[in-house]
Amino acid sequence: MKKIVLIILFFNSISSASFYDDLDLFYSKYVINGQVKYEEIMNDKSLLNSIAAGISGSLPGKNEAPDIKKAYWINVYNFLVIKSVIDSMPVKSPLKVKGFFTEPLHTIGGNKYSLDQVEKEILFKLDGDPRLHFVLVCAAKSCPELQPYAYRADSLDSLLEERTYAVINDSRYVEYDEAGNTLRLNSIFKWYIKDFERSGGSLIGYLNGYLVNKFPENAKIEYMVYDWNLNQG
């Protein structure tokens, strides 16, 4: 009986304010303008290791609200990407690390997961929200910028909207050549085009749902070369 009680309390603890407060502190210290201060983290891993230890033993409860689960897994993904970089230092790109995304290297709630499993088998199976592509950060320069705060359930929807709007209206990710009627898009839109089409009817339809200046539906689409160099500040 004692064991059951302890497990329930531990599972619930991951949704407590302290988990998110620690992440807020971590990001405020080590994320500036979307870039991560990996070298500074290397100099003092105490907060990194403390957060990782909490994640390793805890999960949201099965009956938690969907947004609590969603916020938790977004935060876990982004944090573990950073930890993976630190564990692999020195490194210039996550693609230079064998199994960075595919190997089950991360202990979460007592079980081993890969980053791909967290993203594709857990997060996108919750509800397939395409806005997740604008808040999950893979440690590359061409990823949407990492924000200096944790995602929390009570503000999650508004933050997902905010980040989606910000990325789609940023010429680093979405650029329109009016003379050639050509859209140049971040490769995320190519890799996950079905997610955007399912939500917006078409890729351009999805973009136009967030754009200040709408694009013609007949615009040609090209994709930018993805910069996999580390998002290091």
Phi and psi restraints in degrees (value plus and minus 20) as a CYANA .aco file:
   2 LYS   PHI     -78.8   -38.8
   2 LYS   PSI     -59.9   -19.9
   3 LYS   PHI     -82.1   -42.1
   3 LYS   PSI     -62.2   -22.2
   4 ILE   PHI     -83.4   -43.4
   4 ILE   PSI     -64.9   -24.9
   5 VAL   PHI     -80.9   -40.9
   5 VAL   PSI     -64.4   -24.4
   6 LEU   PHI     -82.5   -42.5
   6 LEU   PSI     -61.2   -21.2
   7 ILE   PHI     -83.4   -43.4
   7 ILE   PSI     -64.0   -24.0
   8 ILE   PHI     -81.8   -41.8
   8 ILE   PSI     -64.8   -24.8
   9 LEU   PHI     -83.4   -43.4
   9 LEU   PSI     -59.6   -19.6
  10 PHE   PHI     -88.7   -48.7
  10 PHE   PSI     -61.2   -21.2
  11 PHE   PHI     -82.3   -42.3
  11 PHE   PSI     -60.9   -20.9
  12 ASN   PHI     -90.3   -50.3
  12 ASN   PSI     -46.2    -6.2
  13 SER   PHI     -84.6   -44.6
  13 SER   PSI     -45.8    -5.8
  14 ILE   PHI     -88.5   -48.5
  14 ILE   PSI     -38.6     1.4
  15 SER   PHI    -112.6   -72.6
  15 SER   PSI     -20.0    20.0
  16 SER   PHI     -94.5   -54.5
  16 SER   PSI     143.5   183.5
  17 ALA   PHI     -81.8   -41.8
  17 ALA   PSI     -52.2   -12.2
  18 SER   PHI     -81.7   -41.7
  18 SER   PSI     -57.4   -17.4
  19 PHE   PHI     -79.4   -39.4
  19 PHE   PSI     -67.9   -27.9
  20 TYR   PHI     -93.5   -53.5
  20 TYR   PSI     -54.2   -14.2
  21 ASP   PHI     -84.0   -44.0
  21 ASP   PSI     -61.5   -21.5
  22 ASP   PHI     -83.6   -43.6
  22 ASP   PSI     -60.8   -20.8
  23 LEU   PHI     -84.8   -44.8
  23 LEU   PSI     -61.8   -21.8
  24 ASP   PHI     -77.4   -37.4
  24 ASP   PSI     -64.7   -24.7
  25 LEU   PHI     -83.9   -43.9
  25 LEU   PSI     -64.7   -24.7
  26 PHE   PHI     -79.8   -39.8
  26 PHE   PSI     -70.5   -30.5
  27 TYR   PHI     -87.7   -47.7
  27 TYR   PSI     -58.0   -18.0
  28 SER   PHI     -84.5   -44.5
  28 SER   PSI     -49.8    -9.8
  29 LYS   PHI    -100.4   -60.4
  29 LYS   PSI     -55.1   -15.1
  30 TYR   PHI    -140.3  -100.3
  30 TYR   PSI     -17.0    23.0
  31 VAL   PHI    -143.1  -103.1
  31 VAL   PSI     100.1   140.1
  32 ILE   PHI    -149.9  -109.9
  32 ILE   PSI     102.4   142.4
  33 ASN   PHI      31.1    71.1
  33 ASN   PSI      21.1    61.1
  34 GLY   PHI      60.7   100.7
  34 GLY   PSI     -25.1    14.9
  35 GLN   PHI    -122.4   -82.4
  35 GLN   PSI     126.6   166.6
  36 VAL   PHI    -124.4   -84.4
  36 VAL   PSI     113.6   153.6
  37 LYS   PHI    -106.8   -66.8
  37 LYS   PSI      53.1    93.1
  38 TYR   PHI     -81.1   -41.1
  38 TYR   PSI     -59.2   -19.2
  39 GLU   PHI     -84.2   -44.2
  39 GLU   PSI     -57.5   -17.5
  40 GLU   PHI     -88.3   -48.3
  40 GLU   PSI     -57.7   -17.7
  41 ILE   PHI     -82.8   -42.8
  41 ILE   PSI     -60.0   -20.0
  42 MET   PHI     -78.8   -38.8
  42 MET   PSI     -53.9   -13.9
  43 ASN   PHI     -93.6   -53.6
  43 ASN   PSI     -42.4    -2.4
  44 ASP   PHI    -171.1  -131.1
  44 ASP   PSI      77.5   117.5
  45 LYS   PHI    -113.1   -73.1
  45 LYS   PSI     -10.7    29.3
  46 SER   PHI     -81.8   -41.8
  46 SER   PSI     -66.2   -26.2
  47 LEU   PHI     -90.7   -50.7
  47 LEU   PSI     -60.2   -20.2
  48 LEU   PHI     -76.1   -36.1
  48 LEU   PSI     -68.7   -28.7
  49 ASN   PHI     -88.9   -48.9
  49 ASN   PSI     -54.2   -14.2
  50 SER   PHI     -85.2   -45.2
  50 SER   PSI     -65.5   -25.5
  51 ILE   PHI     -85.6   -45.6
  51 ILE   PSI     -62.1   -22.1
  52 ALA   PHI     -81.7   -41.7
  52 ALA   PSI     -58.7   -18.7
  53 ALA   PHI     -84.1   -44.1
  53 ALA   PSI     -60.1   -20.1
  54 GLY   PHI     -83.7   -43.7
  54 GLY   PSI     -63.0   -23.0
  55 ILE   PHI     -84.6   -44.6
  55 ILE   PSI     -57.5   -17.5
  56 SER   PHI     -82.0   -42.0
  56 SER   PSI     -48.5    -8.5
  57 GLY   PHI    -128.9   -88.9
  57 GLY   PSI     -20.7    19.3
  58 SER   PHI    -149.5  -109.5
  58 SER   PSI     129.5   169.5
  59 LEU   PHI    -160.9  -120.9
  59 LEU   PSI     136.1   176.1
  60 PRO   PHI     -87.7   -47.7
  60 PRO   PSI     128.1   168.1
  61 GLY   PHI     -85.2   -45.2
  61 GLY   PSI     134.0   174.0
  62 LYS   PHI     -80.0   -40.0
  62 LYS   PSI     -49.7    -9.7
  63 ASN   PHI    -115.4   -75.4
  63 ASN   PSI     -11.7    28.3
  64 GLU   PHI     -84.3   -44.3
  64 GLU   PSI     133.9   173.9
  65 ALA   PHI     -82.7   -42.7
  65 ALA   PSI     128.9   168.9
  66 PRO   PHI     -73.6   -33.6
  66 PRO   PSI     -61.1   -21.1
  67 ASP   PHI     -88.9   -48.9
  67 ASP   PSI     -47.7    -7.7
  68 ILE   PHI     -86.8   -46.8
  68 ILE   PSI     -65.4   -25.4
  69 LYS   PHI     -82.9   -42.9
  69 LYS   PSI     -64.3   -24.3
  70 LYS   PHI     -82.3   -42.3
  70 LYS   PSI     -67.3   -27.3
  71 ALA   PHI     -82.6   -42.6
  71 ALA   PSI     -62.5   -22.5
  72 TYR   PHI     -78.0   -38.0
  72 TYR   PSI     -69.8   -29.8
  73 TRP   PHI     -92.0   -52.0
  73 TRP   PSI     -51.4   -11.4
  74 ILE   PHI     -80.4   -40.4
  74 ILE   PSI     -69.9   -29.9
  75 ASN   PHI     -82.8   -42.8
  75 ASN   PSI     -61.0   -21.0
  76 VAL   PHI     -82.6   -42.6
  76 VAL   PSI     -65.7   -25.7
  77 TYR   PHI     -78.7   -38.7
  77 TYR   PSI     -74.1   -34.1
  78 ASN   PHI     -81.6   -41.6
  78 ASN   PSI     -60.4   -20.4
  79 PHE   PHI     -87.0   -47.0
  79 PHE   PSI     -64.4   -24.4
  80 LEU   PHI     -89.6   -49.6
  80 LEU   PSI     -46.3    -6.3
  81 VAL   PHI     -81.4   -41.4
  81 VAL   PSI     -66.2   -26.2
  82 ILE   PHI     -82.4   -42.4
  82 ILE   PSI     -65.4   -25.4
  83 LYS   PHI     -81.4   -41.4
  83 LYS   PSI     -57.2   -17.2
  84 SER   PHI     -83.0   -43.0
  84 SER   PSI     -59.5   -19.5
  85 VAL   PHI     -83.8   -43.8
  85 VAL   PSI     -66.9   -26.9
  86 ILE   PHI     -80.2   -40.2
  86 ILE   PSI     -62.5   -22.5
  87 ASP   PHI     -86.7   -46.7
  87 ASP   PSI     -38.8     1.2
  88 SER   PHI    -125.3   -85.3
  88 SER   PSI     -20.2    19.8
  89 MET   PHI     -81.3   -41.3
  89 MET   PSI     126.0   166.0
  90 PRO   PHI     -99.6   -59.6
  90 PRO   PSI     121.2   161.2
  91 VAL   PHI    -170.2  -130.2
  91 VAL   PSI     125.5   165.5
  92 LYS   PHI    -123.0   -83.0
  92 LYS   PSI     -36.0     4.0
  93 SER   PHI    -178.5  -138.5
  93 SER   PSI     122.6   162.6
  94 PRO   PHI     -81.9   -41.9
  94 PRO   PSI     -45.9    -5.9
  95 LEU   PHI     -91.5   -51.5
  95 LEU   PSI     -34.4     5.6
  96 LYS   PHI    -102.6   -62.6
  96 LYS   PSI     -24.8    15.2
  97 VAL   PHI    -125.2   -85.2
  97 VAL   PSI      97.6   137.6
  98 LYS   PHI     -80.6   -40.6
  98 LYS   PSI     106.8   146.8
  99 GLY   PHI      53.1    93.1
  99 GLY   PSI      -4.1    35.9
 100 PHE   PHI     -71.6   -31.6
 100 PHE   PSI     -66.5   -26.5
 101 PHE   PHI    -118.3   -78.3
 101 PHE   PSI     -43.4    -3.4
 102 THR   PHI    -121.6   -81.6
 102 THR   PSI     -42.9    -2.9
 103 GLU   PHI    -107.3   -67.3
 103 GLU   PSI     117.9   157.9
 104 PRO   PHI     -96.5   -56.5
 104 PRO   PSI      58.1    98.1
 105 LEU   PHI    -118.1   -78.1
 105 LEU   PSI     -26.3    13.7
 106 HIS   PHI    -134.9   -94.9
 106 HIS   PSI     106.6   146.6
 107 THR   PHI    -108.4   -68.4
 107 THR   PSI     100.5   140.5
 108 ILE   PHI    -152.9  -112.9
 108 ILE   PSI      97.7   137.7
 109 GLY   PHI      39.7    79.7
 109 GLY   PSI      10.2    50.2
 110 GLY   PHI      68.4   108.4
 110 GLY   PSI     -24.0    16.0
 111 ASN   PHI    -139.7   -99.7
 111 ASN   PSI     137.2   177.2
 112 LYS   PHI    -111.5   -71.5
 112 LYS   PSI     115.4   155.4
 113 TYR   PHI    -155.7  -115.7
 113 TYR   PSI     132.9   172.9
 114 SER   PHI    -115.3   -75.3
 114 SER   PSI     143.9   183.9
 115 LEU   PHI     -83.2   -43.2
 115 LEU   PSI     -57.8   -17.8
 116 ASP   PHI     -82.4   -42.4
 116 ASP   PSI     -57.4   -17.4
 117 GLN   PHI     -84.7   -44.7
 117 GLN   PSI     -62.9   -22.9
 118 VAL   PHI     -80.4   -40.4
 118 VAL   PSI     -64.6   -24.6
 119 GLU   PHI     -91.3   -51.3
 119 GLU   PSI     -74.7   -34.7
 120 LYS   PHI    -111.4   -71.4
 120 LYS   PSI     -55.6   -15.6
 121 GLU   PHI    -114.1   -74.1
 121 GLU   PSI     -35.9     4.1
 122 ILE   PHI    -134.2   -94.2
 122 ILE   PSI     -84.0   -44.0
 123 LEU   PHI     -81.3   -41.3
 123 LEU   PSI     -71.2   -31.2
 124 PHE   PHI     -96.0   -56.0
 124 PHE   PSI     -32.9     7.1
 125 LYS   PHI    -104.6   -64.6
 125 LYS   PSI     -34.1     5.9
 126 LEU   PHI     -85.5   -45.5
 126 LEU   PSI     -66.8   -26.8
 127 ASP   PHI    -179.7  -139.7
 127 ASP   PSI     -18.2    21.8
 128 GLY   PHI      45.0    85.0
 128 GLY   PSI       7.6    47.6
 129 ASP   PHI     -85.7   -45.7
 129 ASP   PSI      94.3   134.3
 130 PRO   PHI     -85.7   -45.7
 130 PRO   PSI     -38.3     1.7
 131 ARG   PHI     -85.4   -45.4
 131 ARG   PSI     -38.5     1.5
 132 LEU   PHI     -79.5   -39.5
 132 LEU   PSI     -48.8    -8.8
 133 HIS   PHI     -84.1   -44.1
 133 HIS   PSI     -36.1     3.9
 134 PHE   PHI    -120.4   -80.4
 134 PHE   PSI     -20.8    19.2
 135 VAL   PHI    -141.8  -101.8
 135 VAL   PSI     -34.0     6.0
 136 LEU   PHI    -106.0   -66.0
 136 LEU   PSI     105.4   145.4
 137 VAL   PHI    -139.6   -99.6
 137 VAL   PSI     101.1   141.1
 138 CYS   PHI    -117.6   -77.6
 138 CYS   PSI      -5.6    34.4
 139 ALA   PHI      57.5    97.5
 139 ALA   PSI      -9.8    30.2
 140 ALA   PHI    -124.6   -84.6
 140 ALA   PSI     135.4   175.4
 141 LYS   PHI     -83.0   -43.0
 141 LYS   PSI     -52.1   -12.1
 142 SER   PHI    -103.9   -63.9
 142 SER   PSI     -23.6    16.4
 143 CYS   PHI     -87.2   -47.2
 143 CYS   PSI     134.2   174.2
 144 PRO   PHI     -73.7   -33.7
 144 PRO   PSI     128.2   168.2
 145 GLU   PHI     -87.9   -47.9
 145 GLU   PSI     118.1   158.1
 146 LEU   PHI     -89.8   -49.8
 146 LEU   PSI     116.2   156.2
 147 GLN   PHI    -114.9   -74.9
 147 GLN   PSI     132.3   172.3
 148 PRO   PHI    -106.1   -66.1
 148 PRO   PSI      22.3    62.3
 149 TYR   PHI    -177.2  -137.2
 149 TYR   PSI     142.0   182.0
 150 ALA   PHI    -105.4   -65.4
 150 ALA   PSI     131.9   171.9
 151 TYR   PHI    -107.2   -67.2
 151 TYR   PSI     110.1   150.1
 152 ARG   PHI    -138.6   -98.6
 152 ARG   PSI     128.7   168.7
 153 ALA   PHI     -79.5   -39.5
 153 ALA   PSI     -58.9   -18.9
 154 ASP   PHI     -92.0   -52.0
 154 ASP   PSI     -35.5     4.5
 155 SER   PHI    -144.4  -104.4
 155 SER   PSI      -8.2    31.8
 156 LEU   PHI     -81.8   -41.8
 156 LEU   PSI     -68.6   -28.6
 157 ASP   PHI     -81.1   -41.1
 157 ASP   PSI     -63.8   -23.8
 158 SER   PHI     -86.2   -46.2
 158 SER   PSI     -55.1   -15.1
 159 LEU   PHI     -91.2   -51.2
 159 LEU   PSI     -57.8   -17.8
 160 LEU   PHI     -82.8   -42.8
 160 LEU   PSI     -61.6   -21.6
 161 GLU   PHI     -84.0   -44.0
 161 GLU   PSI     -64.2   -24.2
 162 GLU   PHI     -81.0   -41.0
 162 GLU   PSI     -66.3   -26.3
 163 ARG   PHI     -90.4   -50.4
 163 ARG   PSI     -56.6   -16.6
 164 THR   PHI     -84.5   -44.5
 164 THR   PSI     -65.4   -25.4
 165 TYR   PHI     -80.3   -40.3
 165 TYR   PSI     -64.3   -24.3
 166 ALA   PHI     -83.5   -43.5
 166 ALA   PSI     -64.8   -24.8
 167 VAL   PHI     -88.2   -48.2
 167 VAL   PSI     -65.7   -25.7
 168 ILE   PHI     -87.6   -47.6
 168 ILE   PSI     -45.9    -5.9
 169 ASN   PHI    -117.7   -77.7
 169 ASN   PSI      -4.4    35.6
 170 ASP   PHI    -126.8   -86.8
 170 ASP   PSI     101.9   141.9
 171 SER   PHI     -85.1   -45.1
 171 SER   PSI     -32.4     7.6
 172 ARG   PHI     -90.7   -50.7
 172 ARG   PSI     -40.2    -0.2
 173 TYR   PHI    -136.4   -96.4
 173 TYR   PSI     -51.9   -11.9
 174 VAL   PHI    -158.0  -118.0
 174 VAL   PSI      96.0   136.0
 175 GLU   PHI    -151.8  -111.8
 175 GLU   PSI     115.7   155.7
 176 TYR   PHI    -137.5   -97.5
 176 TYR   PSI     107.3   147.3
 177 ASP   PHI    -120.1   -80.1
 177 ASP   PSI      81.7   121.7
 178 GLU   PHI     -84.8   -44.8
 178 GLU   PSI     -59.5   -19.5
 179 ALA   PHI     -80.8   -40.8
 179 ALA   PSI     -59.9   -19.9
 180 GLY   PHI    -118.5   -78.5
 180 GLY   PSI     -16.8    23.2
 181 ASN   PHI      26.0    66.0
 181 ASN   PSI      31.2    71.2
 182 THR   PHI    -146.7  -106.7
 182 THR   PSI     112.2   152.2
 183 LEU   PHI    -117.6   -77.6
 183 LEU   PSI     108.7   148.7
 184 ARG   PHI    -128.8   -88.8
 184 ARG   PSI      99.2   139.2
 185 LEU   PHI    -140.6  -100.6
 185 LEU   PSI     128.3   168.3
 186 ASN   PHI     -75.6   -35.6
 186 ASN   PSI     124.7   164.7
 187 SER   PHI     -83.3   -43.3
 187 SER   PSI     -36.1     3.9
 188 ILE   PHI     -74.9   -34.9
 188 ILE   PSI     -56.6   -16.6
 189 PHE   PHI     -90.6   -50.6
 189 PHE   PSI     -43.7    -3.7
 190 LYS   PHI    -100.9   -60.9
 190 LYS   PSI     -66.7   -26.7
 191 TRP   PHI     -84.2   -44.2
 191 TRP   PSI     -53.9   -13.9
 192 TYR   PHI    -139.1   -99.1
 192 TYR   PSI      11.5    51.5
 193 ILE   PHI     -77.1   -37.1
 193 ILE   PSI     -55.0   -15.0
 194 LYS   PHI     -83.9   -43.9
 194 LYS   PSI     -54.4   -14.4
 195 ASP   PHI     -83.7   -43.7
 195 ASP   PSI     -61.8   -21.8
 196 PHE   PHI     -93.5   -53.5
 196 PHE   PSI     -58.4   -18.4
 197 GLU   PHI     -85.8   -45.8
 197 GLU   PSI     -59.6   -19.6
 198 ARG   PHI     -82.5   -42.5
 198 ARG   PSI     -55.8   -15.8
 199 SER   PHI    -105.4   -65.4
 199 SER   PSI     -57.9   -17.9
 200 GLY   PHI    -128.3   -88.3
 200 GLY   PSI     -18.5    21.5
 201 GLY   PHI      65.5   105.5
 201 GLY   PSI     -56.1   -16.1
 202 SER   PHI    -175.9  -135.9
 202 SER   PSI     145.1   185.1
 203 LEU   PHI     -82.5   -42.5
 203 LEU   PSI     -66.7   -26.7
 204 ILE   PHI     -85.9   -45.9
 204 ILE   PSI     -55.9   -15.9
 205 GLY   PHI     -80.3   -40.3
 205 GLY   PSI     -60.6   -20.6
 206 TYR   PHI     -84.7   -44.7
 206 TYR   PSI     -66.7   -26.7
 207 LEU   PHI     -79.1   -39.1
 207 LEU   PSI     -63.5   -23.5
 208 ASN   PHI     -85.1   -45.1
 208 ASN   PSI     -39.8     0.2
 209 GLY   PHI     -89.0   -49.0
 209 GLY   PSI     -34.8     5.2
 210 TYR   PHI    -143.0  -103.0
 210 TYR   PSI     -33.5     6.5
 211 LEU   PHI     -97.4   -57.4
 211 LEU   PSI     124.2   164.2
 212 VAL   PHI     -90.2   -50.2
 212 VAL   PSI     -67.0   -27.0
 213 ASN   PHI    -130.0   -90.0
 213 ASN   PSI      93.1   133.1
 214 LYS   PHI     -89.6   -49.6
 214 LYS   PSI     129.5   169.5
 215 PHE   PHI    -116.3   -76.3
 215 PHE   PSI     127.8   167.8
 216 PRO   PHI     -83.5   -43.5
 216 PRO   PSI     121.1   161.1
 217 GLU   PHI     -84.8   -44.8
 217 GLU   PSI     -41.6    -1.6
 218 ASN   PHI    -114.5   -74.5
 218 ASN   PSI      -8.0    32.0
 219 ALA   PHI     -83.3   -43.3
 219 ALA   PSI     120.8   160.8
 220 LYS   PHI     -94.5   -54.5
 220 LYS   PSI     130.8   170.8
 221 ILE   PHI    -140.3  -100.3
 221 ILE   PSI     108.7   148.7
 222 GLU   PHI    -144.3  -104.3
 222 GLU   PSI     139.3   179.3
 223 TYR   PHI    -139.3   -99.3
 223 TYR   PSI     117.4   157.4
 224 MET   PHI     -91.6   -51.6
 224 MET   PSI     131.6   171.6
 225 VAL   PHI     -89.6   -49.6
 225 VAL   PSI     109.8   149.8
 226 TYR   PHI    -101.6   -61.6
 226 TYR   PSI     106.1   146.1
 227 ASP   PHI    -110.1   -70.1
 227 ASP   PSI      86.5   126.5
 228 TRP   PHI    -109.8   -69.8
 228 TRP   PSI     -14.6    25.4
 229 ASN   PHI     -83.3   -43.3
 229 ASN   PSI     130.7   170.7
 230 LEU   PHI     -81.2   -41.2
 230 LEU   PSI     118.6   158.6
 231 ASN   PHI    -101.1   -61.1
 231 ASN   PSI      43.4    83.4
 232 GLN   PHI    -117.6   -77.6
 232 GLN   PSI     111.0   151.0
